[in-house]
Amino acid sequence: MLDRASDHPAVRGPASEPRSAPNHPRPVDYASGHISEPPSHRRLARSTHHKREASVQRSPVQWLKALRPDLERCNKCGFCMAGCPTYRAGGPLEWLTTRGRVSLIQDALEGTIPLSAIAPAVETCLLCSACLDHCPPKVDITALITGARAALREEQPLPAPARFLLRQVLPRPRLLRALAMTGAAGQRLGLRRRVGPLLKRWPTLHRANECGPELPGVTARRLLKGESLRPEGTAKARVAYFLSCTKEAIYPRAAVAAVRVLVAAGCEVVLPEFPCCGLPCSSAGDLEGAARLAERQREIMASLDVDALVSDDASCAAHLKEAVPVVEFASFLLEIGLPEAVHRIERKVTWHDPCSLRYALKAEEAPRRLIQAIPGIEYVEAAEADLCCGGAGSFMLTQPELADRLLQMKLEALQATGAQQVVTSSPSCLIQLGRVLPVISLAELLEEAYCAARNGG
């Protein structure tokens, strides 16, 4: 039963209690993107036909003017309220809806309010794209919010630690690994507890210290050095695995599981050293940084001779598709096929939809089909399995009140299933749900069923 944390501080208080407006937001929100459905796997060698992103300096007014076509498509019908998680979690506040956010951005463009006045609305958007399912004109809210954040960044630059992370760490996988190992060593020495009181002056860092998971002390790439990347016999396909920043540093065993499952499915796997997908930059309004990362991804992709680039992180896959062809992990496995399971798993599980998987990639059925095909698994669908858990990249850190309200709503629905474990795939969801519930990545569950036991466990 999913009863681990009904009284957890992160989810205290019933969802029906009156809700006050959230505190003024802090500026970084690494959330989900908005892309169309994934393609089938195919030969991608030296593919260069994808559009290039502009990398230019603009004034705040120029950023806002570029958004005018999308702003004018909004007919103010209000249907978006039915799908907006922040509107549901934050109370009946118009500026927490897509319609309200669009109106405020229009007001800033027309000069009736200062640009800084739109910050609370713009920074509290999850970028989940749930509103698009209810929007008749299909207003591209992701483009509007990231563009508005880019305008805000011209007046309100990101804090120095955020700029360092986005511009120096995420483009450099080796530096990311080094910092992850350093952080894990610090946790083992008890620094997490000791520095906690000192971080209260910086709420986002304090929240990260309190809510972040324990770092494993080993990176995915190091673990993968001991794994066979070729199947027995002739390979069905040669694929590149996109190793996301979070899987590399925080969930390395989930990355190893994904690679092992791909090999079990008959794939030869290569591990190119891609930088960050660029979603954190884009979501924070650093569109120039995102464009640089996209250019680097195109360069690496052009050097590969593979049938598919596969990502088991839906948020990465959704954002990467603007730069290079990529296919989502579960969808790819359904297409290529898995062998007979080698283990039976007697377990009752439920599934949580990462927002990018459902709304950006439209691939929510693939993981359900894979889970239900595992021998012994009892699958039960949760009510509102598509409701955002409040993780959404750094949203859980920068918007703690809204994130915890969403987590409480999610917790109630998941516990009602009676499941022993929640399965999901996005690292943000694994972190957020893992604060209060037993959770496992889809790749690790599939590894249990289709792969022999790992050496060393």
MINUMAR-377823 format. One record per residue (C-alpha): x, y, z. Coordinates in pm, whole numbers, plus 32768, in hexadecimal, padded with zeros to 4 digits. Each point is the difference from the previous one (the first is absolute). Example, Ala and Ser with C-alpha at 12.3 -4.5 7.8 and 13.67 -1.06 7.14 Angstrom:
+------+------+------+
|    X |    Y |    Z |
+------+------+------+
| 84CE | 7E3E | 830C |
| 8089 | 8158 | 7FBE |
+------+------+------+
//
This chain:
+------+------+------+
|    X |    Y |    Z |
+------+------+------+
| 8000 | 8000 | 8000 |
| 8078 | 815F | 7FB3 |
| 7FE2 | 807D | 8165 |
| 8162 | 806B | 8047 |
| 7FC8 | 8174 | 8029 |
| 7E9C | 8069 | 8044 |
| 8083 | 80E3 | 8114 |
| 813D | 806F | 7F4C |
| 804A | 8175 | 8030 |
| 8004 | 8029 | 7E88 |
| 7E94 | 7FA0 | 7FE7 |
| 7F6B | 806C | 814D |
| 7E9F | 8078 | 8002 |
| 7ED6 | 7F94 | 7F30 |
| 7FE8 | 807C | 7E9B |
| 7EAF | 809C | 8051 |
| 808F | 8100 | 80F3 |
| 7FED | 816E | 7F8E |
| 8129 | 8059 | 7F2D |
| 80B9 | 8146 | 800E |
| 80B4 | 8094 | 7ED7 |
| 8162 | 7F76 | 7FE0 |
| 8129 | 80D2 | 8062 |
| 80A7 | 80D7 | 7EF8 |
| 80B8 | 7F09 | 7F22 |
| 8171 | 7FD6 | 7FD8 |
| 8083 | 800A | 7EA2 |
| 8073 | 7EA4 | 7F9A |
| 7F07 | 7EF8 | 7F87 |
| 8083 | 7ED6 | 7F3D |
| 7EBF | 7F5F | 7F83 |
| 7F7A | 7F49 | 7ED3 |
| 8000 | 8059 | 7E8E |
| 7EFE | 7FEE | 7EEB |
| 804C | 7F28 | 7ED1 |
| 7F37 | 7F20 | 7F17 |
| 7FF1 | 7E83 | 7FFA |
| 8145 | 7F37 | 7FE9 |
| 8067 | 7F69 | 7EB2 |
| 8041 | 7E91 | 7FC5 |
| 816D | 7F9A | 801E |
| 80C3 | 802B | 7EBF |
| 815D | 803C | 7F7B |
| 8073 | 814F | 8083 |
| 8164 | 8014 | 7F80 |
| 806E | 8165 | 7FBE |
| 7EA1 | 808C | 800F |
| 8010 | 817C | 7FE2 |
| 7EAB | 8063 | 7F81 |
| 7F74 | 8087 | 8147 |
| 7FC4 | 8170 | 8029 |
| 8101 | 80C7 | 80BD |
| 7FAB | 80D7 | 8129 |
| 805A | 816F | 7FF4 |
| 80FB | 8079 | 80FF |
| 7FDC | 8177 | 800C |
| 7FF6 | 810F | 8105 |
| 7EAE | 80A7 | 8020 |
| 7F6B | 810C | 80DA |
| 7ED9 | 7FA5 | 80E2 |
| 7F12 | 80B1 | 7F10 |
| 808C | 7F3C | 7ED9 |
| 7FCD | 7EBA | 80B9 |
| 7E97 | 8059 | 804A |
| 7FBA | 8079 | 7E9E |
| 8076 | 7EB1 | 7F7B |
| 7EEB | 7F5E | 80CF |
| 7EE6 | 80D1 | 7F6A |
| 7F81 | 7EFA | 7F04 |
| 7FD1 | 7EFC | 8110 |
| 7F6C | 80FF | 80EF |
| 7EFC | 8064 | 7EFE |
| 7F94 | 7E98 | 7FCC |
| 7F75 | 7FEC | 8162 |
| 7E89 | 8042 | 7FF5 |
| 7FE2 | 801A | 817F |
| 7F00 | 7EE6 | 8010 |
| 8085 | 7F7F | 814C |
| 7FF4 | 7E8F | 7FA3 |
| 816B | 7FEB | 806C |
| 7F90 | 8017 | 816C |
| 7F87 | 7E98 | 7FED |
| 815E | 7F7E | 7FBA |
| 80E5 | 80F0 | 80BA |
| 809B | 7F59 | 8135 |
| 8077 | 8147 | 809B |
| 7EA0 | 8091 | 7FEC |
| 7F79 | 7ED1 | 80B7 |
| 8114 | 8000 | 8104 |
| 8021 | 8176 | 8034 |
| 7E93 | 805E | 8028 |
| 7F16 | 80C4 | 7F1B |
| 8105 | 80FB | 7F8E |
| 7FE2 | 8073 | 7E97 |
| 8175 | 803B | 7FDB |
| 803E | 7E8F | 804C |
| 7F4D | 7F9C | 7EBF |
| 8080 | 8007 | 7E9C |
| 7EFE | 810A | 7FA8 |
| 8073 | 80DC | 811E |
| 816C | 7FD6 | 7FA5 |
| 7FBA | 8057 | 7E95 |
| 7F3F | 8138 | 8068 |
| 811B | 8078 | 80E0 |
| 8106 | 7FCA | 7EF2 |
| 7F24 | 80C6 | 7F0E |
| 7FE1 | 8119 | 8100 |
| 8179 | 800B | 8028 |
| 802C | 800B | 7E85 |
| 7F0B | 8121 | 7FE7 |
| 80AD | 80B7 | 811D |
| 7ED3 | 800C | 80E8 |
| 80C2 | 7F4A | 8112 |
| 8179 | 7FE7 | 803F |
| 80AE | 7EC5 | 7F8D |
| 8054 | 7FA5 | 8167 |
| 7E8E | 7FE7 | 8050 |
| 7FDC | 7EC3 | 7F2E |
| 810F | 7F45 | 80C0 |
| 7F1A | 7F4C | 80FB |
| 7F22 | 7F7A | 7EE8 |
| 811A | 7FA7 | 7F12 |
| 80E2 | 7F5A | 8100 |
| 7EEC | 7F24 | 8093 |
| 7FAA | 7F55 | 7EB7 |
| 8062 | 7E8F | 8002 |
| 802B | 7FFA | 7E85 |
| 7F45 | 7EB5 | 800C |
| 7F26 | 804F | 7ECD |
| 7ECE | 7F65 | 80A6 |
| 7F38 | 8134 | 7F9D |
| 8030 | 7FAE | 7E8E |
| 7F13 | 7EDA | 801B |
| 7EED | 80FA | 8051 |
| 806C | 8120 | 7F1C |
| 7F3C | 801B | 7EB7 |
| 8100 | 80E3 | 7F50 |
| 8126 | 7F3A | 8093 |
| 80BC | 812D | 8084 |
| 8170 | 7FA5 | 8027 |
| 801C | 8053 | 8171 |
| 8160 | 7F71 | 8016 |
| 807F | 80F9 | 7EFE |
| 7F47 | 811A | 80AF |
| 8084 | 7FB2 | 815B |
| 8168 | 7FBD | 7F98 |
| 7FFC | 813C | 7F2C |
| 7F73 | 80CC | 8120 |
| 8107 | 7F71 | 80E8 |
| 810C | 805E | 7F04 |
| 7F79 | 8165 | 8009 |
| 8005 | 7FFA | 817D |
| 8168 | 7F84 | 7FFE |
| 8066 | 8142 | 7F4E |
| 7F82 | 80C6 | 812D |
| 8027 | 7EFA | 8111 |
| 8131 | 7F27 | 7FB5 |
| 8012 | 7EA7 | 8099 |
| 80C4 | 7FE0 | 8143 |
| 8171 | 7FB0 | 7FD7 |
| 7FDF | 7E92 | 8074 |
| 7EED | 7FC3 | 7EFF |
| 80CD | 80A2 | 7EEA |
| 812A | 7F2A | 8060 |
| 7F2D | 7EC3 | 7FF8 |
| 7F61 | 8051 | 7EB0 |
| 812D | 808B | 7F48 |
| 8126 | 7F48 | 809D |
| 7F8E | 7EB6 | 8097 |
| 7EEA | 7F78 | 7F22 |
| 80C0 | 802C | 7EB8 |
| 8127 | 7F3F | 8097 |
| 7FA9 | 7E97 | 8060 |
| 8153 | 7FC7 | 80A4 |
| 7FD5 | 812B | 80E3 |
| 7EA0 | 7F89 | 8055 |
| 8089 | 7EAB | 8064 |
| 8113 | 809C | 80D2 |
| 7F0C | 80DE | 80BC |
| 7F13 | 7EDB | 8036 |
| 8117 | 7F32 | 8099 |
| 806B | 8126 | 80D8 |
| 7E9A | 8030 | 8077 |
| 7FDE | 7E8F | 8055 |
| 8141 | 800D | 80CA |
| 7F7D | 812F | 80BB |
| 7EBE | 7F4C | 8053 |
| 80BF | 7ED4 | 8087 |
| 80C4 | 80EC | 80E2 |
| 7EBD | 808B | 8091 |
| 801B | 8156 | 7F5C |
| 7E93 | 7FF7 | 7F99 |
| 7F90 | 8014 | 816A |
| 810C | 80F6 | 8065 |
| 7FC9 | 8100 | 7EEC |
| 7E84 | 7FF2 | 8013 |
| 7FDB | 8120 | 80FA |
| 80F7 | 80D4 | 7F3C |
| 7F35 | 7FDF | 7EC0 |
| 7EC1 | 8095 | 808E |
| 806B | 8151 | 7F75 |
| 7FDE | 7F68 | 7EA3 |
| 7EAB | 7F53 | 7FF6 |
| 8036 | 7F46 | 7EB8 |
| 814C | 7F6C | 8070 |
| 7F6D | 7FAD | 8154 |
| 7EDC | 7F4E | 7F5D |
| 80EE | 7F3D | 7F1E |
| 80CC | 7F96 | 812D |
| 7EC6 | 7F91 | 80BA |
| 7F45 | 7F54 | 7EE4 |
| 810D | 7F88 | 7F14 |
| 804E | 7E8C | 7FF5 |
| 813D | 7F61 | 8080 |
| 810B | 8002 | 7EF1 |
| 8076 | 7E9F | 7FAF |
| 8175 | 8046 | 7FF6 |
| 8026 | 7F5E | 7EAB |
| 7FA6 | 807D | 7EA5 |
| 7F40 | 7F46 | 7EF4 |
| 811F | 800A | 7F0A |
| 80E5 | 7F58 | 80FB |
| 7F01 | 7EEE | 8046 |
| 7FCC | 7FCA | 7E8D |
| 8172 | 7FB5 | 7FCA |
| 7FBF | 7EA3 | 8082 |
| 7ECE | 7FBC | 7F29 |
| 7FED | 7F51 | 7EB2 |
| 7F70 | 80ED | 7EFC |
| 7FC4 | 7EF7 | 7EF6 |
| 7EF4 | 7EF2 | 7FF8 |
| 8047 | 7E93 | 7FBF |
| 7FE4 | 7FB8 | 7E8F |
| 7FA7 | 8100 | 7EF7 |
| 7F88 | 8151 | 807E |
| 7EA8 | 8077 | 7F95 |
| 8072 | 816A | 8009 |
| 8122 | 80DD | 8064 |
| 7F8B | 8111 | 80E9 |
| 8099 | 8122 | 80BD |
| 7F8A | 8027 | 8166 |
| 7FD2 | 8166 | 8078 |
| 8087 | 8009 | 8162 |
| 7F4E | 811D | 80AF |
| 80A9 | 80D8 | 8106 |
| 7F20 | 7F84 | 8119 |
| 8023 | 7E92 | 7FA4 |
| 8179 | 802D | 7FEF |
| 8022 | 80A4 | 8154 |
| 7ED1 | 7F9A | 80D2 |
| 7F65 | 7EC5 | 7F6A |
| 8125 | 7F4A | 7F5C |
| 7F68 | 7EA9 | 803A |
| 7EC9 | 8064 | 7F40 |
| 80DF | 805E | 7ED9 |
| 80B6 | 7EB2 | 8015 |
| 7EAD | 7F52 | 800A |
| 7F90 | 80B5 | 7EC5 |
| 813A | 7F97 | 7F45 |
| 7FE0 | 7E96 | 8075 |
| 7E96 | 7FF3 | 7F8E |
| 805D | 808C | 7EAB |
| 810A | 7EF3 | 7FDE |
| 7F06 | 7EF6 | 8070 |
| 7F18 | 807F | 7EEF |
| 810F | 7FB5 | 7F00 |
| 80A7 | 8153 | 7FD9 |
| 816B | 805E | 7FEC |
| 8024 | 8136 | 80DA |
| 80FA | 811C | 7FDE |
| 8033 | 810D | 8106 |
| 805E | 814D | 7F61 |
| 8057 | 8114 | 80F4 |
| 7EE5 | 80F4 | 7FC1 |
| 7FE9 | 813C | 80D2 |
| 7EBD | 805C | 80B0 |
| 7ECC | 7FFA | 7F21 |
| 7FD4 | 8178 | 8038 |
| 7EB0 | 7FF4 | 80AD |
| 807E | 80A0 | 8144 |
| 8089 | 8127 | 7F37 |
| 7EC4 | 8027 | 7F32 |
| 7F19 | 7FE6 | 812D |
| 80CD | 8101 | 80BF |
| 7FEE | 80F7 | 7EE0 |
| 8169 | 7FD1 | 7F92 |
| 7FA5 | 7FBF | 7E97 |
| 815C | 8054 | 7F85 |
| 8091 | 7EF2 | 80DF |
| 7EF9 | 7F0A | 7F85 |
| 805A | 8054 | 7E95 |
| 8170 | 7FBC | 803F |
| 7FB0 | 7EAD | 8094 |
| 7F1C | 7FAE | 7EDA |
| 811B | 8052 | 7F0F |
| 80EA | 7F17 | 80BC |
| 7EFB | 7EEA | 7FFA |
| 7FDD | 8023 | 7E87 |
| 8178 | 7FE7 | 7FD9 |
| 8012 | 7EC2 | 80CF |
| 7ED3 | 7F68 | 7F54 |
| 8098 | 8042 | 7EAA |
| 8134 | 7F37 | 8066 |
| 7F38 | 7EC9 | 805F |
| 7F95 | 7EDC | 7F28 |
| 7ED4 | 7F78 | 80BE |
| 7E9C | 7F95 | 7FC1 |
| 7F71 | 80CE | 811E |
| 8054 | 80E9 | 811B |
| 7F3D | 7F7C | 812D |
| 7FB0 | 80BF | 813F |
| 7F55 | 7F72 | 8134 |
| 7FCC | 815F | 808B |
| 7EC2 | 808A | 7F62 |
| 805B | 8169 | 804B |
| 814F | 7FDA | 7F51 |
| 7F5F | 7F4D | 7EDA |
| 7EF7 | 810D | 7FD8 |
| 8100 | 8117 | 7FFD |
| 8106 | 7F4B | 7F31 |
| 7F0B | 7FD0 | 7EE3 |
| 8022 | 816F | 7FAB |
| 816E | 7FC2 | 7FAB |
| 802D | 7E91 | 7FA1 |
| 7F23 | 7ED0 | 7FB8 |
| 7FC3 | 7F3C | 8141 |
| 7F13 | 7EEF | 806A |
| 7F73 | 7FC3 | 815A |
| 8077 | 7EC5 | 80B1 |
| 7EB3 | 7F4D | 803D |
| 7F7D | 804F | 7EA4 |
| 8140 | 7F78 | 7F66 |
| 7FEB | 7EBD | 80C9 |
| 7E99 | 7FC7 | 7F92 |
| 806A | 802B | 7E97 |
| 8137 | 7F28 | 800A |
| 7F72 | 7EF9 | 80EE |
| 807C | 7F61 | 8142 |
| 8060 | 7E92 | 8032 |
| 7F50 | 7F11 | 80EB |
| 801C | 8071 | 8169 |
| 8103 | 7F47 | 80D0 |
| 7F62 | 8057 | 814E |
| 7E9E | 800E | 8084 |
| 7FB4 | 8131 | 80D8 |
| 7EEB | 7FD2 | 8100 |
| 7FB3 | 816A | 804E |
| 7EE1 | 80F6 | 7FF4 |
| 806A | 8141 | 7F54 |
| 7F70 | 8140 | 7F73 |
| 8088 | 80F7 | 7F02 |
| 8036 | 8178 | 8011 |
| 800A | 80C1 | 7EB8 |
| 8120 | 80F7 | 7FDF |
| 7F67 | 8136 | 7F62 |
| 80F0 | 8002 | 7ED8 |
| 7FB1 | 7E96 | 7FB2 |
| 7E8B | 8039 | 7FF5 |
| 7FD6 | 8161 | 7F7D |
| 8138 | 8042 | 7F34 |
| 804E | 7EA4 | 7F77 |
| 7E9F | 7F6D | 800A |
| 80A0 | 7EB2 | 8062 |
| 7F48 | 7FB2 | 8142 |
| 7F7C | 7EAD | 7F8F |
| 8156 | 7F66 | 7FBA |
| 8075 | 7FD7 | 816B |
| 7EAD | 7F7B | 806D |
| 800F | 7EF1 | 7EF7 |
| 8161 | 7F9F | 8062 |
| 7FA7 | 7FED | 8172 |
| 7EC5 | 7F35 | 7FC5 |
| 80C3 | 7F07 | 7F2B |
| 80E9 | 7FA0 | 8121 |
| 7FA0 | 7EAA | 808D |
| 7F74 | 8012 | 8160 |
| 7FCE | 8178 | 8004 |
| 7EB1 | 807D | 8080 |
| 7FCD | 8154 | 7F62 |
| 7F02 | 80F7 | 8086 |
| 7FBF | 8150 | 7F5D |
| 8006 | 812B | 80E9 |
| 7EFB | 8112 | 7FF1 |
| 8092 | 812E | 7F50 |
| 813F | 7F47 | 7FA8 |
| 8049 | 8126 | 7F1A |
| 7FFB | 8107 | 8114 |
| 8153 | 80A6 | 8030 |
| 80AE | 7F93 | 8141 |
| 809F | 8158 | 802C |
| 8163 | 7F91 | 7FB1 |
| 802B | 80A7 | 7EAC |
| 8177 | 802D | 8009 |
| 8056 | 8102 | 8108 |
| 7E94 | 8066 | 8035 |
| 7FFD | 7F35 | 8141 |
| 811D | 80DC | 807C |
| 7F9B | 8158 | 7F85 |
| 7E87 | 7FDF | 803B |
| 7FED | 7F26 | 8139 |
| 7E9A | 8057 | 8066 |
| 7F67 | 7FAE | 7EB0 |
| 80DF | 7ECE | 7FD9 |
| 7F97 | 7F73 | 8152 |
| 7E90 | 803B | 7FBD |
| 801C | 7F45 | 7EB9 |
| 80BC | 7EEA | 80B1 |
| 7EEB | 7FE3 | 8101 |
| 7EFA | 7FE2 | 7EEE |
| 80D4 | 7EF9 | 7F54 |
| 8043 | 7F42 | 813F |
| 7E8F | 7FD3 | 804B |
| 7FB9 | 7F74 | 7EA4 |
| 8129 | 7F12 | 8004 |
| 7FBC | 7F7B | 815D |
| 7E99 | 7FB8 | 7F9F |
| 807B | 7EFB | 7F05 |
| 8088 | 7F1D | 810F |
| 813B | 7FD2 | 7F30 |
| 8148 | 7F98 | 809E |
| 80D1 | 80D5 | 7F16 |
| 7FDF | 8126 | 7F12 |
| 80AA | 7FE3 | 7EAD |
| 8068 | 8134 | 7F3B |
| 811C | 806E | 7F1D |
| 8054 | 8171 | 802A |
| 8115 | 8048 | 80FD |
| 7F3E | 812E | 8083 |
| 7ED7 | 7F1E | 8048 |
| 80E3 | 7EFB | 80A0 |
| 808E | 8109 | 80E8 |
| 7EB3 | 80A2 | 8057 |
| 7F36 | 7EC1 | 8031 |
| 8128 | 7F53 | 80A4 |
| 7FEB | 80FA | 811C |
| 7EC2 | 7F5B | 807B |
| 7FC1 | 7EB7 | 7F47 |
| 80B0 | 7EC1 | 7F8E |
| 8058 | 804C | 7E97 |
| 80C3 | 7F50 | 7EEB |
| 8065 | 8064 | 7EA2 |
| 7F5F | 7F4C | 7EDC |
| 8156 | 7F8E | 7F86 |
| 8052 | 7F5D | 814E |
| 7EB3 | 7F4A | 8009 |
| 8038 | 7F7D | 7E9F |
| 8163 | 7F9C | 805C |
| 7F77 | 7F2B | 811B |
| 7F23 | 7F46 | 7F0B |
| 80DA | 7FE2 | 7ECA |
| 816A | 7FFD | 8074 |
| 80D7 | 7F16 | 80CD |
| 8067 | 807E | 8155 |
| 811A | 80FE | 7FF8 |
| 8155 | 7FA8 | 8080 |
| 8015 | 8093 | 815C |
| 7E87 | 802D | 8017 |
+------+------+------+
//
